[in-house]
């Protein structure tokens, strides 16, 4: 799924246990994705896409702009659960936004939702899919 992106898979590690264990089923940091051993394989695929996007962001150096503001904002807001607003995504598409205009978590969710739409024929309407594809391919094909 990340074949045409600049995600450096040669330096990426998948580690069972470690940082993910006490906190959640999966966690990405630096060049590693940490998994609990009992993670469901189908769910794993979906969350691997999300966390591979996080690794891509780390590798591009996007997390450490403005003295790490983006990184610390993400860390302190980890437990803030919210869904990506597709009305906002559609509006952003119509207004000509690029993927960098979204917060990091939203970037990862856009790629994840696109993956779900492509692999599971999810119920997104055609307009939403076009917007998701537009933003996701900016990461998957290194469009930034």
Secondary structure, DSSP 8 states (H G I E B T S, - for coil): --TTS---GGG-EEEESTHHHHH-SEEEETTEEEE-TT--HHHHHHHHHHHHHHHHHHHTTGGGSGGGHHHHHHHHTTT------HHHHHHHHHTT--GGGS-HHHHHHHHHHHHHHHHH--S--HHHHHHHHHHHHHHHTT--
